[in-house]
């Protein structure tokens, strides 16, 4: 296991690495149901939105200061009644997958959500992403619904599974 440090990500320090991680997910996986690579300007706007909404972006850096992965959450739906529900996402750089970093990042974001009076966390996961599903289930998330064939990528229809964790607050 690589040693790491939990950090708060910033655009200035981590924007290029987050862009690399996002674009790898877009081009090579169904972790993001997107086709077109993002730009550095897209990532800058993403960080501005996270800052303005006070949504955390938490990362893990190795002993050389290299960002290995990150986790964040954002609004589940943009209506006042959903203010205590968030949708999260977690991404690990391809060089560091399979090292347990996803679990550490998820544990960090769950604690952050509790601290910020979040009541429900939702993860939208491609239904064939067994690794992410196992991770979420180990952390107490439960499958609450699957939307069949709502995405289309790599010449096939994709099912989107929603996993939910109910926290004790507010």
The 8 nearest C-alpha neighbors of each residue, nearest first, counted from 0:
[[1, 98, 2, 99, 3, 100, 95, 97],
 [0, 2, 3, 61, 98, 62, 95, 100],
 [3, 1, 61, 62, 0, 4, 60, 59],
 [4, 2, 61, 60, 59, 62, 1, 5],
 [3, 5, 60, 59, 6, 61, 2, 62],
 [6, 4, 59, 58, 60, 3, 57, 7],
 [7, 5, 58, 57, 59, 8, 4, 60],
 [8, 6, 57, 56, 58, 9, 5, 55],
 [9, 7, 56, 57, 58, 13, 6, 10],
 [10, 8, 11, 12, 13, 7, 14, 46],
 [9, 11, 14, 13, 12, 43, 46, 8],
 [10, 12, 9, 13, 14, 15, 8, 43],
 [11, 13, 9, 10, 14, 8, 15, 16],
 [14, 12, 10, 16, 9, 15, 11, 8],
 [15, 13, 10, 17, 16, 11, 18, 12],
 [14, 16, 18, 17, 13, 19, 39, 10],
 [15, 17, 19, 18, 13, 14, 20, 66],
 [18, 16, 20, 14, 19, 15, 21, 13],
 [17, 19, 15, 21, 16, 20, 22, 14],
 [20, 18, 16, 22, 17, 21, 23, 15],
 [19, 21, 17, 23, 18, 22, 92, 16],
 [22, 20, 18, 24, 23, 19, 17, 25],
 [23, 21, 25, 19, 36, 24, 20, 18],
 [22, 24, 26, 20, 25, 21, 27, 19],
 [25, 23, 28, 21, 22, 27, 26, 30],
 [26, 24, 22, 23, 31, 33, 27, 28],
 [27, 25, 23, 24, 22, 28, 34, 36],
 [26, 28, 24, 23, 25, 29, 22, 30],
 [29, 27, 24, 30, 25, 26, 31, 23],
 [28, 30, 31, 32, 125, 24, 25, 27],
 [29, 31, 28, 24, 32, 125, 124, 25],
 [32, 30, 29, 33, 25, 24, 28, 21],
 [31, 33, 29, 30, 150, 34, 152, 25],
 [34, 32, 31, 25, 35, 36, 152, 29],
 [33, 35, 25, 36, 32, 26, 152, 31],
 [36, 34, 33, 37, 25, 26, 22, 38],
 [37, 35, 22, 25, 38, 34, 26, 33],
 [36, 38, 41, 22, 35, 39, 18, 42],
 [39, 37, 41, 40, 42, 36, 18, 43],
 [38, 40, 42, 41, 43, 18, 15, 37],
 [39, 41, 43, 38, 42, 44, 37, 45],
 [42, 40, 38, 44, 39, 43, 37, 45],
 [41, 43, 45, 39, 40, 44, 46, 14],
 [42, 44, 40, 46, 45, 41, 10, 39],
 [45, 43, 47, 41, 46, 42, 48, 40],
 [46, 44, 42, 48, 43, 47, 41, 49],
 [45, 47, 49, 43, 48, 44, 50, 42],
 [48, 46, 44, 50, 45, 49, 51, 43],
 [47, 49, 51, 45, 46, 50, 52, 44],
 [48, 50, 54, 46, 52, 47, 51, 53],
 [51, 49, 53, 47, 48, 52, 46, 54],
 [50, 52, 48, 53, 49, 47, 54, 46],
 [51, 53, 49, 54, 50, 48, 73, 47],
 [54, 52, 50, 51, 49, 55, 48, 73],
 [53, 55, 49, 52, 73, 72, 50, 56],
 [56, 54, 71, 57, 53, 49, 72, 7],
 [55, 57, 71, 8, 70, 7, 58, 69],
 [58, 56, 7, 70, 69, 8, 6, 55],
 [59, 57, 69, 6, 68, 5, 8, 7],
 [58, 60, 5, 4, 67, 68, 66, 3],
 [59, 61, 66, 65, 64, 4, 3, 67],
 [60, 62, 3, 63, 64, 65, 2, 4],
 [61, 63, 64, 3, 2, 60, 65, 4],
 [64, 62, 61, 65, 60, 66, 3, 2],
 [65, 63, 60, 61, 62, 66, 4, 3],
 [66, 64, 60, 61, 63, 67, 62, 59],
 [65, 67, 60, 59, 68, 64, 58, 61],
 [68, 66, 92, 60, 59, 91, 65, 95],
 [69, 67, 91, 90, 92, 58, 59, 66],
 [68, 70, 58, 57, 90, 89, 59, 91],
 [69, 71, 89, 57, 88, 56, 104, 90],
 [72, 70, 56, 87, 55, 88, 57, 89],
 [71, 73, 87, 86, 85, 88, 54, 55],
 [72, 74, 85, 86, 54, 87, 75, 71],
 [73, 75, 85, 76, 86, 77, 84, 72],
 [74, 76, 85, 86, 84, 73, 77, 81],
 [77, 75, 74, 78, 81, 85, 84, 82],
 [76, 78, 74, 79, 75, 81, 82, 80],
 [77, 79, 80, 81, 76, 82, 75, 74],
 [80, 78, 81, 82, 77, 76, 83, 84],
 [79, 81, 78, 82, 83, 77, 84, 76],
 [82, 80, 84, 79, 83, 78, 76, 75],
 [81, 83, 79, 84, 80, 78, 74, 85],
 [82, 84, 117, 118, 81, 119, 85, 116],
 [85, 83, 119, 81, 82, 120, 118, 75],
 [86, 84, 75, 74, 120, 73, 72, 121],
 [87, 85, 121, 75, 72, 73, 122, 120],
 [88, 86, 72, 71, 122, 121, 85, 73],
 [89, 87, 71, 70, 72, 122, 90, 86],
 [88, 90, 70, 69, 71, 101, 91, 87],
 [91, 89, 68, 69, 70, 92, 88, 20],
 [90, 92, 68, 96, 67, 93, 95, 69],
 [91, 93, 67, 94, 68, 20, 95, 96],
 [94, 92, 95, 96, 91, 20, 23, 67],
 [95, 93, 92, 96, 67, 91, 97, 98],
 [96, 94, 93, 92, 67, 98, 91, 97],
 [97, 95, 93, 98, 91, 94, 92, 100],
 [96, 98, 99, 95, 100, 101, 91, 94],
 [99, 97, 100, 96, 0, 95, 1, 101],
 [100, 98, 101, 102, 97, 103, 96, 0],
 [99, 101, 103, 102, 98, 104, 91, 96],
 [102, 100, 104, 103, 99, 105, 91, 89],
 [101, 103, 105, 100, 104, 99, 106, 134],
 [104, 102, 100, 106, 105, 101, 107, 99],
 [105, 103, 107, 101, 106, 102, 70, 100],
 [104, 106, 102, 108, 107, 103, 101, 109],
 [105, 107, 103, 109, 104, 108, 102, 110],
 [108, 106, 104, 110, 105, 109, 111, 103],
 [109, 107, 111, 105, 110, 106, 112, 104],
 [108, 110, 112, 106, 111, 107, 105, 113],
 [111, 109, 113, 107, 108, 112, 114, 106],
 [110, 112, 108, 114, 109, 113, 115, 107],
 [113, 111, 115, 109, 117, 114, 110, 108],
 [112, 114, 110, 116, 115, 111, 117, 109],
 [113, 115, 111, 112, 116, 110, 117, 109],
 [114, 116, 112, 113, 117, 111, 110, 83],
 [117, 115, 169, 113, 114, 168, 118, 112],
 [116, 118, 83, 112, 113, 115, 119, 84],
 [117, 119, 166, 168, 83, 84, 165, 169],
 [120, 118, 165, 84, 164, 166, 117, 85],
 [119, 121, 85, 164, 163, 86, 84, 165],
 [122, 120, 86, 163, 162, 85, 87, 119],
 [121, 123, 162, 87, 161, 86, 124, 163],
 [122, 124, 161, 160, 159, 162, 121, 125],
 [125, 123, 160, 159, 126, 122, 161, 128],
 [124, 126, 159, 128, 127, 160, 158, 29],
 [125, 127, 160, 158, 159, 128, 124, 129],
 [128, 126, 125, 129, 158, 124, 157, 132],
 [129, 127, 125, 126, 130, 131, 132, 124],
 [128, 130, 132, 131, 127, 133, 126, 134],
 [131, 129, 133, 132, 128, 134, 135, 127],
 [130, 132, 134, 133, 129, 128, 135, 124],
 [131, 133, 129, 135, 134, 130, 136, 128],
 [134, 132, 136, 130, 131, 135, 129, 137],
 [135, 133, 131, 137, 132, 136, 130, 138],
 [134, 136, 138, 140, 132, 137, 133, 131],
 [135, 137, 140, 133, 139, 138, 134, 132],
 [138, 136, 134, 135, 139, 133, 140, 132],
 [139, 137, 135, 136, 140, 134, 106, 102],
 [140, 138, 136, 137, 164, 141, 135, 163],
 [139, 141, 164, 136, 163, 135, 162, 138],
 [142, 140, 162, 163, 143, 136, 139, 164],
 [141, 143, 162, 144, 161, 163, 140, 160],
 [144, 142, 162, 161, 141, 163, 145, 160],
 [145, 143, 161, 142, 160, 146, 162, 159],
 [144, 146, 160, 159, 161, 147, 158, 143],
 [145, 147, 159, 158, 149, 160, 148, 144],
 [148, 146, 158, 149, 145, 159, 157, 156],
 [147, 149, 158, 157, 156, 150, 146, 151],
 [150, 148, 147, 158, 157, 146, 159, 151],
 [151, 149, 157, 148, 156, 152, 158, 32],
 [150, 152, 156, 155, 157, 154, 149, 153],
 [151, 153, 154, 155, 150, 156, 32, 157],
 [152, 154, 155, 151, 156, 29, 28, 27],
 [155, 153, 152, 151, 156, 157, 150, 34],
 [156, 154, 151, 153, 152, 157, 150, 148],
 [155, 157, 151, 148, 150, 152, 158, 149],
 [156, 158, 150, 148, 151, 149, 155, 159],
 [157, 159, 147, 148, 126, 146, 149, 125],
 [158, 160, 125, 146, 126, 145, 124, 123],
 [161, 159, 145, 124, 126, 123, 144, 125],
 [162, 160, 123, 144, 122, 143, 142, 145],
 [161, 163, 142, 122, 141, 140, 121, 143],
 [164, 162, 121, 140, 141, 120, 122, 143],
 [163, 165, 140, 120, 119, 166, 139, 141],
 [166, 164, 119, 118, 163, 120, 167, 140],
 [165, 167, 118, 168, 119, 164, 113, 117],
 [166, 168, 118, 169, 165, 113, 117, 119],
 [169, 167, 118, 166, 116, 117, 113, 165],
 [168, 116, 118, 167, 117, 83, 166, 113]]
